[in-house]
Amino acid sequence: MTSPASSGGPSPLRIGGLALIGIGIIAGVVGLATLATGGGGSGSDQQAAPPPLSTQVSITPDPSAPPVPQAAPTPAASAPAAPPPAAPAPTSQAAVAVPSFTPTPTGAPGGNASSSQAGAGSDGASRTGAVRSPLRVYNNSTITGLAARAAADFRNAGWQVEEVGNYPSGIIPTSTVYYRPGTGEQQAAQALAGQFGLRVEPRFSGLDEASPGLIVIATNDYQGR
């Protein structure tokens, strides 16, 4: 019996097995390469983003630095003070004009008492030789009883004094005898002024309505004779 002759090359089954092994090796290499590539990309994607920068700045004070002065508080505005009362206007000693003539007679004995009694001393009247007009004597000074003292002087010189009182309606600068212009009173006023050192003036507007006769207003400078 004759046996089949053996072929000299590899069998088909062996060749197929080797092909399958080669395919598996290639697939394994490709798989390993894919894993390596995917892992690297995933790692870069999963890399944590850097934390955000903080906007807060911490300042540590320097103990050696001088302290910063604090601004002084502004005081509240106080209410304006009430204006002081206005000082009274000084009274001019030269003011003479007055609106009216209202003498204040006094009735105390020894003071500025009214009197219609004719004065004694007729010798003085004869010496002057002037027409004697009746007198009204008023005090315009700070001396109490000055009008009464002047009236006594006039009576002793022979003048008739009809009224004694105060003159509060204005300030007369010096002792003066007043007369009505255009009458014989001017001569009598000059005679009286010469005896007692008085100033002679015509009546001003405040004396226009007074009764006829001479008006003597005595001030602090009255000396008599």
Secondary structure, 3 states (H helix, E strand, C coil): CCCCCCCCCCCHHHHHHHHHHHHHHHHHHHHHHHHHHHHHHHHHHCCCCCCCCCCCCCCCCCCCCCCCCCCCCCCCCCCCCCCCCCCCCCCCCCCCCCCCCCCEEECCCCCCECCCCCCCCHHHHHHHCCCCCCEEEEECCCCCCHHHHHHHHHHHCCCCEEEEEECCCCCCCCCEEEECCCCCHHHHHHHHHHHHCCEEEECCHHHCCCCCCEEEEECCCCCCC
